Amino acid sequence: MGSRGRRGDLWEEHAGWWQAHFTQGVDPEYEEQILPLVAAWLPDRGRVLDVGTGEGQVARLAAGPGRGVVGIDPARAQVSEAVRRGGPPGWLAYAQAEAARLPARDGSFNAVVACLVFEHITDAPRAIAEVARVLRPGGRFLFLLNHPLLQTPGSGWIDDRILGEQYWRVGPYLVEDETVEEVEKGVFIPFVHRPLSAYVNAMAASGLVLVRMEEPAPPAGFLARAFEYGQAATIPRLLMMVAERVR
C-alpha cells in the first residue's frame, strides 16, 4: 500500500474483494486471532493510528471512550467504505493517505497499528520511520505481518509420496521479492516479501525497540476450512511484533 501507479490502482480495483473475504466475521483468522491480539495489546487510553485501515475493522475495534482512532488508507474505495460502515461517534475518523507520508504531527499518537499492511508497502523503512515519528516517546507499535519466514513465496506443505515424507517447504527467504499475485481469478494484489531482519533493523534505526513477539498457531476456524490445512497446524501464518518508541 505504499507506492502509487498501477499498484495503487489494484487496491482501488479490488477493494470489494478484500471487503467481501476478510471483514464482517467472514475470515476466521481475523475473528479468532488477529482482532483479539490487537485488542489485548492496545493501550487502554490515548490516540491510535490504524495504518492501512482498509474498511476499518481494526479501527472500529480500537475506537471508543478514552481511545480516539484515526484510520488511514491510500485506497479511496476502502476509506469510503470505512466511513459508510461507521463506528463510535466522536472517537473515529478516516483519511486517505499513504504509510510513507503520514498526515500527522510528530509524537501525536499513543499507539500505531499496522495489520497485514507492510507486505504491500514498497518503501518499508520510510514507512516505519513515519510510524516512529508520529508516536510519542513510550508509544506502542503493533505490527502484524504474514509470517516473513514461513509464508515466503514458494513456501507450502509438501506431501512427498515417493520418499514418504511430509514437510513444510520454505521458499527463497533471504531474497527480497516484489510481485503481483493473482489471489483469485481476475483479482491481482501486489505483495512484497522481505526477511524479518529488514523490519527489525528498520525499527531499531527509527528508535523502535521490540518488546514482544507472537507466532500463534493457525486458529481452529482456519484449520477447519480444509482437511489439508490440519497438516500445517504447527506452522504459523501470522507474526505479531510489539515495539515501543524509546527516543
Residue pairs with C-beta under 8 A, 6 or more apart in sequence:
1 8
1 11
1 52
1 73
1 74
1 75
1 98
1 99
1 117
1 120
1 121
2 74
2 98
2 99
2 100
2 120
2 121
2 122
2 123
2 124
2 127
3 122
3 123
4 74
4 98
7 120
7 122
7 180
7 190
8 74
8 75
10 180
10 188
10 189
10 190
11 74
11 75
11 77
11 78
11 120
11 189
11 190
12 75
12 76
12 77
14 187
14 188
14 189
15 54
15 55
15 75
15 77
15 78
15 81
16 77
17 183
17 184
17 187
18 54
18 55
18 78
19 54
19 55
19 78
19 81
20 26
21 27
22 30
22 54
23 30
23 54
23 55
23 57
24 57
25 31
28 219
28 220
28 221
28 222
28 224
28 225
29 218
29 219
29 221
29 222
29 237
29 238
30 57
31 221
32 219
32 220
32 221
32 222
33 216
33 218
33 219
33 238
34 58
34 115
34 116
34 144
34 238
35 57
35 58
35 61
37 142
37 144
37 214
37 216
37 240
38 58
38 61
38 62
38 113
38 115
38 142
38 144
39 61
39 62
41 140
41 142
41 212
41 240
41 242
42 48
42 62
42 67
42 111
42 113
42 140
42 142
43 67
43 110
43 111
43 140
44 66
44 67
45 66
45 67
45 110
46 66
46 67
46 68
46 109
46 110
46 111
47 67
47 68
47 69
47 70
47 108
47 109
47 110
47 111
48 59
48 62
48 63
48 67
48 68
48 69
48 70
48 109
48 110
48 111
48 112
48 113
49 69
49 70
49 71
49 72
49 102
49 104
49 109
49 111
49 112
49 113
49 134
50 56
50 58
50 59
50 62
50 69
50 70
50 71
50 72
50 112
50 113
50 115
51 72
51 99
51 102
51 112
51 113
51 114
51 117
51 127
51 131
52 72
52 73
52 99
52 114
52 115
52 116
52 117
52 120
53 59
53 71
53 72
53 73
53 78
53 79
53 82
53 94
54 73
54 75
54 78
54 82
55 78
55 81
55 82
55 85
56 71
56 81
56 82
56 85
56 87
56 92
56 94
58 71
58 113
58 115
59 69
59 70
59 71
59 82
59 87
59 92
59 94
60 85
60 86
60 87
60 88
60 92
62 69
62 113
63 69
63 87
63 88
63 91
63 92
64 88
64 91
65 88
65 91
67 91
68 90
68 91
68 92
68 93
69 87
69 91
69 92
69 93
70 92
70 93
70 94
70 95
70 104
70 109
71 79
71 82
71 92
71 93
71 94
71 95
72 79
72 94
72 95
72 96
72 97
72 98
72 99
72 102
72 103
73 79
73 82
73 94
73 96
73 97
74 96
74 97
74 98
74 99
75 96
76 96
79 94
79 95
79 96
82 94
83 94
95 103
97 103
99 114
99 117
99 118
99 121
99 127
99 130
99 131
100 121
100 123
100 126
100 127
100 130
101 130
102 130
102 131
102 133
102 134
104 134
105 134
106 133
106 134
107 133
107 134
107 135
107 136
107 137
107 139
108 134
108 136
109 134
109 135
109 136
109 139
110 135
110 136
110 139
110 140
111 135
111 139
111 140
111 141
111 142
112 131
112 134
112 135
112 139
112 140
112 141
112 142
113 141
113 142
113 144
114 131
114 141
114 142
114 143
114 144
115 142
115 144
116 144
116 145
116 146
118 124
118 127
118 128
118 143
118 145
118 192
118 199
119 145
119 146
119 191
119 192
119 193
120 189
120 190
120 191
120 192
121 127
121 192
122 178
122 192
124 192
124 194
124 198
124 199
124 202
125 198
125 202
125 205
128 199
128 202
128 203
128 206
128 208
129 202
129 205
129 206
131 141
131 206
131 208
132 141
132 203
132 206
132 207
132 208
132 245
133 206
135 141
135 208
135 245
136 245
137 245
137 246
137 247
138 244
138 245
138 246
139 244
139 245
140 242
140 243
140 244
141 203
141 208
141 241
141 242
141 243
141 244
141 245
142 240
142 242
143 199
143 203
143 240
143 241
143 242
143 243
144 238
144 239
144 240
144 241
145 199
145 238
145 239
145 240
145 241
146 237
146 238
146 239
147 215
147 236
147 237
147 238
147 239
148 173
148 193
148 194
148 195
148 196
148 199
148 239
149 170
149 173
149 195
149 196
150 168
150 170
150 235
150 236
150 237
151 237
152 170
152 171
152 172
152 173
152 193
153 171
153 172
153 177
153 179
153 191
153 193
154 169
154 171
154 172
155 168
155 169
155 170
155 171
156 168
156 169
157 166
157 167
157 168
157 169
157 228
157 231
157 232
157 235
158 165
158 166
158 167
158 168
158 169
159 166
159 231
160 166
160 167
166 231
168 232
168 235
173 195
174 195
175 193
176 192
176 193
176 194
176 195
176 198
177 192
177 193
178 190
178 191
178 192
178 193
179 190
179 191
179 193
180 188
180 189
180 190
180 191
181 188
181 189
181 190
181 191
182 188
183 189
196 239
199 241
200 210
200 241
203 209
203 210
203 241
203 243
207 245
207 246
207 247
208 243
208 244
208 245
208 246
209 243
209 244
209 245
209 246
210 241
210 242
210 243
211 242
211 243
211 244
212 240
212 241
212 242
213 239
213 240
213 241
213 242
214 238
214 239
214 240
215 236
215 238
215 239
215 240
216 236
216 238
216 240
217 233
217 234
217 236
218 229
218 232
218 233
218 235
218 236
218 237
218 238
222 229
222 237
223 229
223 230
223 233
